[in-house]
Amino acid sequence: MKKILLTLIAALGLVAGAHASGGDTVHWDKAPGRTNDLPSLQNGAKLFVNYCLNCHSAAFQRYNRLKDIGLSEQQIKDNLLFGDAKVGETMKAAIDPKEAKEWFGGNPPDLTLITRSRSGHGGTGADYVYTYLRTYYRDPAKATGWNNLVFPNVGMPHALWELQGVREPVFEKMMSHGHETQVFKGWKQVSPGTMTPQQYDQAVGDLVAYLEWMGEPAANSRVRVGVWVLVFLALFTVIAWRLNAAFWRNVK
């Protein structure tokens, strides 16, 4: 319980930092929502292990839980385990926390509950992460060489830049209440990535779906059970109603 509270506090602290620096002025795009799509979740798990787990842990998620999204234990061992990690262990980051603090100014937060902790007036936590991973741009003034529209001055570099390529935001100057402001209008592609923009959005959607599933792996099962419970209650209500009518039919 203590570890869960610390994770939530750290994640919420980062959200507050984003809002304080202006991140709440950027519209959050709607995440596709594919937590019932097993191929999407499997691809998201692969992206998470290859691009996120280097720095971010998922301390409350075990590798063998990936069997719930259709992967066999052998597939997990062959494709998603690196180093000396065991299939029954939790997903721990490869980076040394001391090195992370030196490089990024702080230890990267655990991502197990990231989509559950990032919701706000702009949308759900999944919407936030989906938009965040698609609004990175080159910024030579930053130590990492990257910045983000949703989280200005973010310390995290763009882990997926090889897939997305390099982009620059396009702003338009406008007057508001007597002051000149810049309004985001779109993107300029500086150099292409290994994916097209559509493919990249699809990949990020898969990754966010996996993060959303990881935050509550039992959610889909709970919904399915809930539907059957409601069906049972509806049938039982009809049966009880008819039995009651038959019992009182001859009673005057």
C-alpha positions as CSV (number, residue, x, y, z in Angstrom):
1,M,0.0,0.0,0.0
2,K,2.8,2.4,0.8
3,K,4.5,1.8,-2.6
4,I,1.2,2.5,-4.3
5,L,0.7,5.7,-2.5
6,L,4.2,6.9,-3.3
7,T,3.7,6.1,-6.9
8,L,0.4,8.1,-7.1
9,I,2.0,11.0,-5.3
10,A,5.0,11.1,-7.7
11,A,2.7,10.9,-10.7
12,L,0.3,13.5,-9.5
13,G,3.3,15.8,-8.7
14,L,4.4,15.6,-12.3
15,V,0.9,16.5,-13.5
16,A,0.9,19.5,-11.2
17,G,4.2,20.5,-12.7
18,A,2.8,20.2,-16.2
19,H,-0.2,22.4,-15.4
20,A,1.9,25.0,-13.7
21,S,4.1,25.3,-16.8
22,G,1.1,25.7,-19.1
23,G,0.5,22.1,-20.2
24,D,-3.2,22.4,-19.3
25,T,-3.8,24.9,-22.2
26,V,-3.2,22.2,-24.9
27,H,-6.1,20.2,-26.1
28,W,-5.9,16.5,-25.2
29,D,-6.7,14.1,-28.1
30,K,-9.1,11.2,-27.4
31,A,-7.2,7.9,-26.9
32,P,-8.5,5.2,-29.2
33,G,-9.4,2.9,-26.2
34,R,-8.4,-0.7,-27.2
35,T,-8.3,-2.5,-23.9
36,N,-10.4,-5.3,-25.3
37,D,-8.2,-5.8,-28.4
38,L,-5.7,-8.5,-27.6
39,P,-3.4,-7.9,-30.7
40,S,-3.3,-4.2,-29.8
41,L,-2.5,-5.0,-26.1
42,Q,0.3,-7.4,-27.2
43,N,1.9,-4.8,-29.4
44,G,1.6,-2.2,-26.7
45,A,3.3,-4.6,-24.3
46,K,6.1,-5.1,-26.8
47,L,6.5,-1.3,-27.2
48,F,6.5,-0.8,-23.4
49,V,9.2,-3.4,-22.8
50,N,11.4,-2.1,-25.7
51,Y,11.0,1.7,-25.2
52,C,9.7,2.4,-21.7
53,L,11.1,-0.2,-19.4
54,N,14.6,1.0,-19.9
55,C,13.8,4.0,-17.6
56,H,10.3,3.4,-16.2
57,S,9.4,0.5,-13.9
58,A,6.0,-1.1,-13.6
59,A,6.5,-2.3,-10.0
60,F,3.0,-3.7,-9.5
61,Q,2.8,-5.7,-12.8
62,R,4.4,-9.1,-13.2
63,Y,5.5,-10.5,-16.5
64,N,3.4,-13.6,-16.1
65,R,0.2,-11.4,-15.9
66,L,0.7,-10.9,-19.7
67,K,-0.9,-14.3,-20.2
68,D,-4.2,-12.5,-19.6
69,I,-3.7,-10.7,-22.9
70,G,-3.2,-13.9,-24.9
71,L,0.6,-14.5,-24.6
72,S,2.0,-17.8,-23.5
73,E,4.7,-18.1,-20.9
74,Q,7.1,-19.1,-23.6
75,Q,6.3,-16.1,-25.7
76,I,6.9,-13.9,-22.7
77,K,10.2,-15.5,-22.1
78,D,11.3,-15.4,-25.7
79,N,10.2,-11.8,-26.6
80,L,9.7,-9.7,-23.5
81,L,12.3,-10.8,-21.0
82,F,15.8,-9.4,-21.1
83,G,18.8,-10.0,-18.9
84,D,18.2,-12.2,-15.9
85,A,14.6,-11.3,-15.4
86,K,12.2,-14.1,-14.4
87,V,8.7,-14.5,-15.7
88,G,7.3,-14.3,-12.2
89,E,9.0,-11.1,-11.4
90,T,7.7,-7.5,-11.6
91,M,8.7,-5.2,-14.4
92,K,11.7,-3.3,-13.1
93,A,13.5,-0.6,-15.0
94,A,17.0,-1.3,-16.3
95,I,18.3,2.2,-15.4
96,D,20.2,3.0,-12.2
97,P,18.1,5.4,-10.1
98,K,21.2,7.5,-9.2
99,E,22.1,7.8,-12.9
100,A,18.5,8.7,-13.8
101,K,18.5,11.5,-11.2
102,E,21.8,12.8,-12.6
103,W,20.6,12.7,-16.2
104,F,17.0,13.8,-15.9
105,G,16.9,15.6,-12.6
106,G,14.8,12.9,-11.0
107,N,14.0,9.2,-11.0
108,P,11.4,8.4,-13.8
109,P,8.1,7.6,-12.2
110,D,6.6,4.1,-12.1
111,L,4.1,3.6,-14.9
112,T,1.8,0.9,-13.5
113,L,-0.9,3.4,-12.6
114,I,0.0,6.2,-15.0
115,T,-3.3,6.4,-16.9
116,R,-5.3,6.3,-13.7
117,S,-3.4,9.1,-12.1
118,R,-3.2,11.6,-15.0
119,S,-6.9,12.3,-15.6
120,G,-8.0,15.9,-15.4
121,H,-10.4,18.4,-16.9
122,G,-8.8,17.8,-20.3
123,G,-9.9,14.2,-20.4
124,T,-8.9,10.8,-19.1
125,G,-5.4,9.8,-18.1
126,A,-5.2,7.7,-21.3
127,D,-6.1,10.9,-23.3
128,Y,-3.3,12.7,-21.5
129,V,-0.6,10.1,-22.2
130,Y,-1.8,9.6,-25.8
131,T,-1.5,13.3,-26.5
132,Y,1.8,13.6,-24.6
133,L,3.6,10.9,-26.6
134,R,2.5,12.6,-29.8
135,T,3.5,16.2,-29.0
136,Y,7.3,16.0,-28.6
137,Y,9.4,18.4,-30.7
138,R,13.1,19.3,-31.1
139,D,14.3,22.0,-28.8
140,P,18.1,22.7,-28.8
141,A,17.7,24.9,-25.8
142,K,16.9,21.9,-23.6
143,A,19.5,19.6,-22.1
144,T,17.8,16.5,-23.7
145,G,17.2,18.3,-27.0
146,W,13.5,17.8,-26.7
147,N,10.4,19.6,-25.4
148,N,6.7,18.8,-25.2
149,L,3.5,20.8,-25.8
150,V,1.5,19.0,-23.1
151,F,4.3,19.0,-20.6
152,P,6.5,22.1,-21.3
153,N,10.1,21.8,-20.1
154,V,9.8,18.1,-19.5
155,G,12.9,16.3,-18.4
156,M,12.2,13.2,-20.3
157,P,13.6,12.9,-23.8
158,H,11.5,11.6,-26.7
159,A,11.9,7.8,-26.4
160,L,10.0,7.1,-29.5
161,W,11.6,9.7,-31.8
162,E,13.1,7.1,-34.2
163,L,9.5,5.9,-34.9
164,Q,7.9,9.3,-35.2
165,G,10.8,11.3,-36.7
166,V,11.6,14.9,-35.9
167,R,8.9,17.6,-35.9
168,E,8.6,21.3,-35.2
169,P,5.4,23.0,-33.9
170,V,3.9,25.7,-36.0
171,F,2.6,28.7,-34.1
172,E,0.5,31.7,-35.2
173,K,0.8,35.0,-33.4
174,M,-2.5,36.5,-32.2
175,M,-3.6,39.3,-30.0
176,S,-5.6,38.5,-26.8
177,H,-6.7,41.1,-24.3
178,G,-4.1,43.5,-25.6
179,H,-1.2,41.0,-25.4
180,E,0.5,39.0,-28.2
181,T,0.2,35.2,-27.8
182,Q,1.2,32.2,-29.8
183,V,-1.4,29.7,-30.8
184,F,-0.4,26.2,-31.9
185,K,-1.6,25.5,-35.5
186,G,0.1,22.2,-36.4
187,W,3.3,20.4,-37.1
188,K,6.2,20.6,-39.6
189,Q,8.0,17.4,-40.3
190,V,11.7,18.0,-40.2
191,S,12.8,14.4,-40.8
192,P,10.7,11.2,-41.2
193,G,10.8,8.4,-38.8
194,T,10.5,4.7,-39.5
195,M,6.7,4.9,-39.3
196,T,4.2,7.1,-41.1
197,P,2.2,9.5,-39.0
198,Q,-0.7,7.2,-39.1
199,Q,1.4,4.2,-38.1
200,Y,2.9,6.1,-35.3
201,D,-0.5,7.2,-33.9
202,Q,-1.6,3.5,-34.2
203,A,1.5,2.4,-32.2
204,V,1.0,5.0,-29.5
205,G,-2.7,4.0,-29.3
206,D,-1.6,0.4,-28.7
207,L,1.0,1.5,-26.1
208,V,-1.6,3.6,-24.2
209,A,-4.1,0.8,-24.4
210,Y,-1.5,-1.5,-22.7
211,L,-0.8,1.2,-20.0
212,E,-4.5,1.5,-19.4
213,W,-5.0,-2.3,-19.2
214,M,-1.9,-2.5,-16.8
215,G,-3.5,0.0,-14.5
216,E,-6.4,-2.4,-13.9
217,P,-5.9,-5.8,-15.5
218,A,-9.1,-7.2,-14.1
219,A,-11.3,-4.4,-15.6
220,N,-12.4,-6.3,-18.7
221,S,-13.2,-9.4,-16.6
222,R,-15.1,-7.3,-14.1
223,V,-17.2,-5.7,-16.9
224,R,-18.0,-9.1,-18.5
225,V,-19.0,-10.5,-15.1
226,G,-21.1,-7.4,-14.4
227,V,-23.0,-7.9,-17.7
228,W,-23.8,-11.5,-16.9
229,V,-24.9,-10.5,-13.4
230,L,-27.3,-7.9,-14.8
231,V,-28.7,-10.4,-17.2
232,F,-29.2,-12.9,-14.4
233,L,-30.9,-10.3,-12.2
234,A,-33.2,-9.3,-15.1
235,L,-34.2,-12.9,-15.7
236,F,-34.7,-13.5,-12.0
237,T,-36.8,-10.4,-11.7
238,V,-39.1,-11.7,-14.5
239,I,-39.4,-15.2,-12.9
240,A,-40.1,-13.7,-9.4
241,W,-42.7,-11.4,-10.9
242,R,-44.5,-14.3,-12.6
243,L,-44.3,-16.5,-9.5
244,N,-45.7,-13.7,-7.4
245,A,-48.6,-13.3,-9.8
246,A,-49.3,-17.0,-9.8
247,F,-49.1,-17.2,-6.0
248,W,-51.6,-14.4,-5.4
249,R,-53.9,-15.3,-8.3
250,N,-56.5,-17.1,-6.2
251,V,-56.1,-15.0,-3.0
252,K,-59.0,-12.6,-2.4
